[in-house]
């Protein structure tokens, strides 16, 4: 019994720290530093996700500029979510759209 309790304890700890986020549609605009300027996302959408998406998009645009590649738009397509972003003078406007399953 002691051997099996190790697994159930770890599973319970994982369940407590894992939170699923409902996929939402909307857009947000960030400046060159990654600060959100405007947003149509619901207030329940986690700010951590917004920040992570914004940093990934901004770093992609900055790296393309350093490599002298003309990049003005990126589209990331996951199985259940489409993220598209357009460059705005150092910042970006980012659109989130869940896909119909």
N, C-alpha and C positions, 0 to 999 in steps of 0.2 A: 504494500500500500504506500509506503514512503516514497518508492520510486515513481509511482504515477502522480503523486501529489506535486512533484516538481513541475511536471508539464502543465497541470491545471493552474498552478500559480502563475506561471509565465503567460499562459493564454489569457487569464483574467487581467493581468497587467497590460498586455497589448490591447485588449478590448477597451480598457479605461483610457488609454492615450490615443486611440485611433478615432478620428471623427470624420465621417463622410460629409462632403459638401455637395449640395445639389447644384447641378450644372445650370447656369443661368445665361441669359443673353443680355447684352448691353455693351456699352463702350466707355472708355475713359481716356483722358488726355493727360500726358505727363510732360513736364519741362525737361531740360537737359540734365538736371540733377536727379530726376526720378520722382519728383514731388507731383502728386495728383493735383491737376488744375481744375478739371471738371469730370463728372462721372454720371452715367445713367444706370450704373449697377445698383442692385438693391443693397440696403444697409446691412443685410445679413451675410453678404458675401465677404469672406475674411480679408482683412487688409493685408495679411501676410501673403496671400495668393496674388493680390493686386501688385504688391511690391516685387514679388518674385518674377511675375510675368513682365513687369515694366523693366526691371534690371536686365533680364534676358534679351528683351527687344532692343533696349538702348545699347547694350554691349555689342549686339549683332550689327547695328547700324554704325557704331563707332569703329568696330574692327573692319567693316567694309570700307569706310572712309580712309582709314590708315593704309589699307591695301590698295587704295585708289580704284575701287570697284564702284561703279555707279549703281547704288542700291537705294531705291526709294520706297519699296514695299516688300513685305515678307508675308507669306501665308504658311501657317503650320496647321496641318490637318491630322487630328487624332481620330480614333474610331468613333468617339462620341462628342468631340468638340473641335471646332474650327476657330483658330486665332489668326486674325489678319491685322497687320499694322502698317501704318504709313509714316514716313519720316516727316517731321515738321521743324525745320531749322534747329536741329539738335535735340528736340523733344520728339514725341510720337503720339499718334492717336491709335488706340488699340481697340479692336472689335472682338467680342466673344460671342460665338453662336453655337449652341448645342445642335448636334445632328439628330435627325429623327431616326430611331432604331426600328 
